[in-house]
C-alpha cells in the first residue's frame, strides 16, 4: 500500500483497514511461531502498512488537538 493510497481514504476506512491488518499480523506471527509461514516478507510489509496508516491518522488528528489548546 502506498502513502498516496492511504491519504486518499477516509478516517473510517483507515480504521477498518487497521483492524484487518492487526488481525493479519497476528496470524502471520502465529504461523511463524509454528513454522508454517511461507511468505516471510509479508510480515514486514504488513508492519509498514500499519505504521503508514497510524502516521496518516496521527497527522490528521494533530491539527484538531492543537486547536483545542
C-alpha beads as a LAMMPS data file, in Angstrom:
LAMMPS data file: protein, C-alpha beads

69 atoms
68 bonds

1 atom types
1 bond types

-500.0 500.0 xlo xhi
-500.0 500.0 ylo yhi
-500.0 500.0 zlo zhi

Masses

1 110.0

Atoms # bond

1 1 1 0.000 0.000 0.000
2 1 1 1.410 3.359 -0.993
3 1 1 1.197 6.522 1.097
4 1 1 -0.951 8.188 -1.568
5 1 1 -3.452 5.328 -1.297
6 1 1 -3.607 5.761 2.462
7 1 1 -4.096 9.522 2.245
8 1 1 -6.946 9.078 -0.254
9 1 1 -9.018 7.051 2.240
10 1 1 -11.278 8.410 4.960
11 1 1 -10.560 8.006 8.669
12 1 1 -13.240 5.322 8.971
13 1 1 -11.774 3.338 6.099
14 1 1 -8.295 3.609 7.606
15 1 1 -9.524 2.455 10.998
16 1 1 -11.183 -0.559 9.380
17 1 1 -8.032 -1.335 7.413
18 1 1 -6.012 -1.061 10.629
19 1 1 -8.241 -3.681 12.257
20 1 1 -7.829 -6.031 9.290
21 1 1 -4.052 -5.601 9.251
22 1 1 -3.878 -6.136 13.010
23 1 1 -5.602 -9.489 12.633
24 1 1 -3.368 -10.389 9.711
25 1 1 -0.136 -9.598 11.606
26 1 1 -1.379 -11.728 14.499
27 1 1 -2.000 -14.650 12.153
28 1 1 1.375 -14.199 10.475
29 1 1 3.168 -14.195 13.825
30 1 1 1.280 -17.303 14.833
31 1 1 2.272 -19.030 11.593
32 1 1 5.905 -18.019 12.094
33 1 1 5.920 -19.467 15.614
34 1 1 4.542 -22.757 14.288
35 1 1 6.971 -22.865 11.373
36 1 1 4.190 -22.617 8.791
37 1 1 4.945 -19.161 7.419
38 1 1 5.675 -19.311 3.697
39 1 1 5.928 -15.637 2.738
40 1 1 8.227 -14.111 5.354
41 1 1 8.334 -10.756 3.571
42 1 1 4.613 -10.291 4.215
43 1 1 5.276 -9.676 7.935
44 1 1 7.460 -6.682 7.134
45 1 1 5.004 -5.397 4.547
46 1 1 2.056 -5.538 6.971
47 1 1 4.058 -3.864 9.741
48 1 1 4.939 -0.998 7.443
49 1 1 1.350 -0.639 6.219
50 1 1 0.202 -0.401 9.843
51 1 1 2.827 2.276 10.516
52 1 1 1.758 4.226 7.421
53 1 1 -1.878 4.201 8.459
54 1 1 -1.082 5.239 12.041
55 1 1 1.124 8.061 10.775
56 1 1 -1.583 9.460 8.495
57 1 1 -4.238 9.186 11.212
58 1 1 -1.910 10.985 13.624
59 1 1 -1.250 13.743 11.109
60 1 1 -4.977 14.246 10.645
61 1 1 -5.702 14.326 14.378
62 1 1 -2.834 16.631 15.307
63 1 1 -4.363 19.907 13.980
64 1 1 -7.593 19.169 15.841
65 1 1 -5.690 18.647 19.098
66 1 1 -3.610 21.799 18.654
67 1 1 -6.747 23.859 18.121
68 1 1 -8.151 22.799 21.493
69 1 1 -5.150 24.101 23.494

Bonds

1 1 1 2
2 1 2 3
3 1 3 4
4 1 4 5
5 1 5 6
6 1 6 7
7 1 7 8
8 1 8 9
9 1 9 10
10 1 10 11
11 1 11 12
12 1 12 13
13 1 13 14
14 1 14 15
15 1 15 16
16 1 16 17
17 1 17 18
18 1 18 19
19 1 19 20
20 1 20 21
21 1 21 22
22 1 22 23
23 1 23 24
24 1 24 25
25 1 25 26
26 1 26 27
27 1 27 28
28 1 28 29
29 1 29 30
30 1 30 31
31 1 31 32
32 1 32 33
33 1 33 34
34 1 34 35
35 1 35 36
36 1 36 37
37 1 37 38
38 1 38 39
39 1 39 40
40 1 40 41
41 1 41 42
42 1 42 43
43 1 43 44
44 1 44 45
45 1 45 46
46 1 46 47
47 1 47 48
48 1 48 49
49 1 49 50
50 1 50 51
51 1 51 52
52 1 52 53
53 1 53 54
54 1 54 55
55 1 55 56
56 1 56 57
57 1 57 58
58 1 58 59
59 1 59 60
60 1 60 61
61 1 61 62
62 1 62 63
63 1 63 64
64 1 64 65
65 1 65 66
66 1 66 67
67 1 67 68
68 1 68 69
